[in-house]
Amino acid sequence: MSAFGRKSGAGGMSKGARPSFGVAKPMRGGSSQPSGHSAEDQGAPVPGGDQFPPVPAEGAPVDGKQGDAMSRLADRSNAVHDNTSELGGFEASVHKIKEQVLPRLLERVDPEAAATLTKEELSEEFRPIIMEVLAELKVTLNRREQFALEKVLIDELLGFGPLEELLGDPDVSDIMVNGPDQTYIEKGGKLQLAPIKFRDESHLFQIAQRIVNQVGRRVDQTTPLADARLKDGSRVNVIVPPLSLRGTAISIRKFSEKPVTLDNLKGWGSMNDKMCTALKIAGACRMNIVISGGTGSGKTTMLNALSKMIDPGERVLTIEDAAELRLQQPHWLPLETRPPNLEGQGAITIGDLVKNALRMRPDRIILGEIRGAECFDLLAAMNTGHDGSMCTLHANSPRECLGRMENMILMGDIKIPKEAISRQIAESVDLIVQVKRLRDGSRRTTNVTEVIGMEGDVIVTQELFSFEYLDEGDDGKIIGEHRSSGLRPYTLEKARQFGFDQAYLEACL
């Protein structure tokens, strides 16, 4: 008996014969052919084929792309980075005057009375006091400097200090404060250093406390982590020493004031026309949708855009750790979890809210993000008459998304076999929408995948749309196209119930 389970001798291979495992195809490359056999005999092209191109000799010139890539590597390895923010000339002078004026101004102002006024009213009250303080300091300002100083002082007293300027900039999508001396922002998908500084660590910590106190949460050395939100819905995470070694760190994910639609995403190149139509129909036909992607890939933006397609007559409940979804429906009730108190009691988790939401007569339940055993509660809701429920989770591909859902359920205390969990997922989820932030900063919808059912113990999926990378432009932008697979969708029956079957079929083919 051979190692491959075949008997030698009669009925097997002849002695000395080579075992045949399919037809061996010769490799094409720059190597010479074995003696006694020509290239034509081997069925291969002459040396220098395209499968294994020859390596250029040392000192030989390389093509343009390769040379450019190697020069970029050399530049990066030799680069010296400046990691601190520096204020410009005008901003630096206003900041210097503010440091002189602020202590004297606080002596003349009642903070409790100032907190009851709006920014406009406070500006009117402050103007004569600021002029008085400037006269004492023998500082003369022109009109522009005076207005800038007033704004900086009011931001310091009522707002979030240096962060106000960045929060008011519509082009800034992310703000990352790494201690008092370093702040980064994201513009157009790229990170850059912001020209702001805080006075010191206590100044930054005071602003962090002001942010989290607005939503009834706290941050200090006993509770050094906090999730919060701003009035416009922007999500905030704060982590303070001793966990953060550079000082207080604040991460703010801003959201657009204008509601984002699927047509907006199509216009920005995130999807093509057919994919946009298919997702509109999926949202309107109450398909259960999971939006998968990495951090900052646009999952929440996609969820907000899909919510535009929900019928205005449906009751929608959203459940999140920090309420950041901005649904575009009249009958929408947002729910938010609660962290434990100082004694570690009183926490309300997403799972608790999902169970309670089932008693509130929802038509759809939308989870901002699932991270643990609440995944099972959501799948149960999808299977008990709450069609059209949606959620987001972190995963890099649709197949990995399904595995993550299985693992999250197994993380809980539910004692059911893995096959039953997989079957529950296959019966509940209709579509997986994969979004990704590419290396040029653009956000693309890379896959729209159907969940068909089970085959044995494996969840079977079918890809309806995918994004194919083609090339990179001279400006560094990635060039690609969205392609439909041309397959008949299994979710066509749901679309037929709402009268969208023909349009859905034409979009997918």
N, C-alpha and C positions, 0 to 999 in steps of 0.2 A: 504493500500500500504506500503510495507516495504521499508527500506532505499536502497535496491538493486533493486527496481523497480518490485518486485514480489508481487502478491496478496496473502494474507494469506487465509486459508480456502480452499473451493472447487477449484480445478484447480491449487492450489498452494501447499505449504508444509502443512503437517499436524501439528496441534498445538503441540508445544514442540519438533518437529523434528529439527535436526541439519541441517543447509543448507550445501549442498554438492558442493564444488567448486573444482572439480577434485578429485582424489584419494589421500588422505593424506598418506605420507610415514613416518614411525617412524624414529626418529633420532637415530643414533648409537653413543653411548658414554659410559662414566663410571657411569652414573646415574642409580639408581635402577628402575626396572619396577614398574608401578602402581600395587597396591594390587589387587589380583584376576585375574591377567593376567600374564602368563609366557612369557619368551622371545620368545619362539617358536610361541605362539599365536599372538604376535605382529609382527612376520615376521622379527625380528631384531636379530642380533647376541648378544651373551652374553655380559655383561658389559666389557668395555675395548676395544671398537671398535676403528677403525682408523680414523673415521670422526672427532671426538672430543676427542683426547687422554687426559688422566687425567693429571692435573698439578702436577708436582713433589712437594712433601712436603718440607717445609723449612728445609735446611740443607742437603737434599738428594743430591747425586752426579748427575751432569748433563753430557750429552754426550759430545764428543770431540768438535764438531763444535760449540755447544752452549757455552761451556766453553771458547773456543778461541774467540768467538765474544764478550763475556762479558769482557774478559781481554783486548781486543782491546779498548773497550769503556772506561774502567778504565784508560788505558794508555793515551788515548786522553784527558780525563778530567783532568788528573794530569800533562800533559806535559807543559813545559815552553819553549817558542820558542825564538830564537835569530833572529831578523829581520834585521840585518845589515850585509852587505858584508864585509869580511875581506880578505886582500891580503895575499898570502903566503910569505915565507921567501925571495925567489929570486925575485919575483914580487914586494914585498914591498921595497927591496933595490933599484931596478931599478927605481921604482916610486919616491923614495926619492931623488935619484940623478937627475931624470928628472926635479923635482921641482926646483932644484938649477941651472940646466943648461939652462932651457927654457928661463927665462928672459934675460940672457946674450946673448943667441943665437939670440933672436928677435932683440936685439940692432945691431947685425952685418948683418942681413938679410933684404932685401927689399921684403916685402910680395907680392907686385904686380908681381915682377920678379919671385919669387918662385912659384906663382900660374900658370905660363906659362910652367913650367917644369913637366915632368913625375916623378913618385916616384923614378924610377931608376936613372934618371939624378940628382934629388934633393939629393939622397943618396950620389952620388959621390961628389957633391958640398959641402955637409954638413960634410963629414968625417974629412977633415983637420980643419974645424971651431970647430967641437965638441972636437977634440983632444986639440985644443988651449984653449978652455974654461975649459976643465978638468985639463989642466996644471995650469991654473990660480987658480982653486979651490983646487989644490994639491990632486986630486982624481985619483987613479990608478985603472984601470979596466982590467980584462982579456978579451980574444977575444969574449967569449960568452956574457959577460955583455955589451961589446961595441956594438955588433950587436943588442942585445935586446934594448939598449938605442937608437940606430939610428932608429929602427923600431917604437918605441914609439913616438919619436919626430916627425917623418915624418907623422905618423897617426894623431898626434895632429895638425900639420900645414895644411895638405892637406886632411886628411880623417875625420873620425868621432870619433877620440880619442879612449877611452876605448872600444867603440862598435865594432871597427874594428876586434878585436880578436874573438868576438862572431859571427860577420857576416861571417868570414872566416871559421867557424867550420861547416862542412856539417851535423853534427848530431843535431845541434840546429835548431828547427823549429819555435820557437817563442821567442822574446826578449821583456821583460816588465820592463821598467825603472820607478820606483816609487820614483822620487826625486834623489838627488845626492848620497845618502848613501845606496840605496837598489835597486838591479836589480835581477829579476828572469828570468830564461830561461826554455824552455820546451825541454826535450830530451826523445824520445821514448814515448811521450804522458804523461809524468810526469813532474811536476814543481819542480825546485830546485833553490837554491840561487846561483847566479853567483859571482865569486871572482873578481869583478871589482868595482871601486869607481871613482867618479868624484871629482875634486878639491872642487867645491862648486856649488851653484845654478847658478851663472853666467856662469861657464864653461859648465854646462849641457844645459843651455838656448842657448848658442852660437852654440853648436852642433845641437840642434833642428832647429835653424834658418838656419844653413848650409844645413840641409837635405831638408827643404821645399823650400828654395830658388833655389835649383837645378831644380825644376819643375815649377818655376815661381809663387810660392805662398808665402804667408807671414804669420807669427805668431807673435803676440805681445799682449799687454793688450787690444787693441781695437778689435782685431780678435783672441781670445784665442784658437780657435779650427782650426785644419788644417788636411787635408788628403793629403798624398803625396805618392811617390813611389821612390824606388832606381833604379839604372841603371839596376840591374838584374831582376827587376820586383817585388821585395818585396814590400809589402804594409805597409805604415807607417801612424800612427795616432799620432798627437801631441796635448796635452792640457796643457796650462800653467796657472800660477796664474793670477787672483784671483780664477779661477774656480777649479784649483787643489790645495788642501790645503797643500800637502807635497812638493810642488815644481813642476817643469816641469816633465810631465809624457810622455814617448814615448813608443808606442806599435808597434812592427815590426813583421809582419807575413812573414816569409821567404818562398821562393819557390825553389824547386829543380832545379839545373842547367840542369840535364838530363830530357827530356820530359817524363812524366808519361803516361803509356798506360794501357789499361784495363787488359792486361796480367800481368803487374806489380802488379796491385791491386789484381788480383787473387792469385798471388804468395805470397802476404803479408797477405792473409786470409780474405780480405774484401768481397770476393764473391767466389762461387764455379764455376766449369767449365761450367755448363749449364747456369747459370745466366750471366756469361761473354759472352758466345755465343749470348744469347738473346739481351744483350745490344749492342754488336757489330752490330748485324743485325738492331736493332732499330736506331742506329746512321747512318748506311749506307742507310736505306730505307726512310730517311727523315721523321721520326716520330717527332711530336712536343713533346718535353720532358721538364718537370719541375723537377729540382733537389731540394729536400727539406731536411732541416737538421738544427741542432743547430749551434751555433758559434764554429768554430774550428773542425767541424765534417768531413770536407773534401769535401765540395760542389764544390769549385773552382777546386780542384784536379780532381774530377769526371768529371766536365765540360771540362777541358783540355784533359782528357783521351778520352771522347766521341768524341771530335773534331778530333781525329786521324782518325775516320771512315768517315769523310766527303770527298766526291769526290774532287780530286784536281782541277777539272774544274769548281767548283762552286765558286761564289763570296760571301764571308762571311764578314759581318760587325759586330763588337763587340762594345757595348756601356756600359760604366762604369763611376762611379764617380772618381775612381782612377784606371788607366789602370793597371790591374794585370794579365789578361788572357794572356796565351802564346799558341796561337793556332798553330797547326802544319801543316798549309796549305800555299801554295804559294800565293793564291789570297785572302789575308786577310787584311782588313782595320780597325784598331782600332780607335774608337772615345772616347773622354773624355769630361765630363761636365766641366762647369766653374762656380766657386763661384761668388757671387756678389762683386763689388768693395767697397771702403770705403763709398761711398754714397748709397750703397744698390742697385745699378743698374747693369745691364749687365749680370745677371746670366743666364746661359744656362742649363736647366734641362735635365734629362734623357728623359722625355716626348717630349721635343723639338727635341732632337736628333733622337728619334724613328720616329717622323713625317718627319724629313728631310731625314732619311735613306730610307724611302719608295720611295723617288725621285732619289735614287742613284743606281737603278737597282740591288738590292741585291737578291741572291738566298736564303740566310738564314740570319736572324738577331739574334744575341746572346746577351742577357743582363746579365751582371755580377751579378746583384742583383736587384730585384724589391722591392720597399718599399711603393709605393703609387699609384696614379692614372695612372702612365705609364703602369700599368698592362693591362688596357683596350686597349691602343695603341698596345701593343704586341699581344694581342688576335686578334685584327683587322688584324695585319700583318700575323698571322698564318692562318687567314681565307681568305686572298687575294693573294694566290699564293706563299707565302713564307714558304712552308712546310719545316720541319726540323729545325725550330727555337727553341731555348732553352733559359732557364733562371734558376736562383737559387733564393730561398727565404727561410726565416727562419720559420720553423714549425717542430713540434715534431712527426707528423704522416701524412700519405697521406690524411686522412679525414680532419685533421686540415689545411693542405695545401690548400685544396679547399675552406674552410671557410675563410682563410686568403686572398685568391685571391678575393673573394666576398667583403670582408671588405675593401680591398685596393681600389677597384673600387668605392665603396660607399663613400670613403674618399674624392674623387674628386667632381667636380661640375656637373658630368653627371647625369641628371635627368631621369633615366630609372628604371623600377621596378626591384626588386631583382630577380624575376623569369626569366626576360630577361637576367640578368647578369649570372645567373646559366646556362641558356641554351647556352649562348655564350662560357662559360668555357667548358661545356660538348662537344660542337662541335669543339672546338679548340685544346684542350689538348688530346694527345694520351696516354702518359705514365707519371707516377710520380715515381721518383727514390728517395727513402728515405735513407739517410745516417745518421749514428749516431756514436758519440764517446762514447765508453763504459767506465765503471769506472776503468778498468785496463789500459786505455790509448789507446787501439786499436780502429781503425776506421772500422766499418763494414757497408756494404750495407744491411739494414735490411728489406726493402720491395721494390718490383717492382710491381706497381699497374696500371692497365688499367683504363681509364675513358671511360665508355661504352656509356652513354647517359643520358637521363632524364626519370624518372618515376614519373609522377605528377610534384611536384616542388622540387624533390630531385635528386641530381646527383648520378647516379649508377656507382659503381666501381667494379672491379674484380681483386683479388690479384693473380699475377702469381708466385711470389717467396716471401718467408719470411725467416727470421732468427729466429731460436728457441734456446733459452737459455737452456742449459742442466745442467751445473755444473760449479764449480770453482776449478781450479787446486791448488796444494800445493804452487805453485809459485805466486798465485794471478791472474793468467791468466784465462779469461772466456772461457769456453768450450761450443761450440754450433755448430749447423749445419744449412746450407741453404737448404731449401726444396722447391720444386716446387709444386704448388697446383694441377697439373695434369689436368688443365682446358684448353679447346681450346681457344686460344686468339682471341679477336675480331679484333685486328689489323693485322690479318693474310692476309687480302686482300691487305694491303699496302706492306707487304713483298712479296706477289705474283707478284706485279707489277715490282719488282726488281729481281725476280727469286730466292728469299730466303725462299719461303713458306714452303718447306719440312724441311729445316734445322731449321727454326724458330719453327715449330710445334714440332719437335723432342726435341728441347731444353726446351720447355715449358711443355711437357708431362712427 
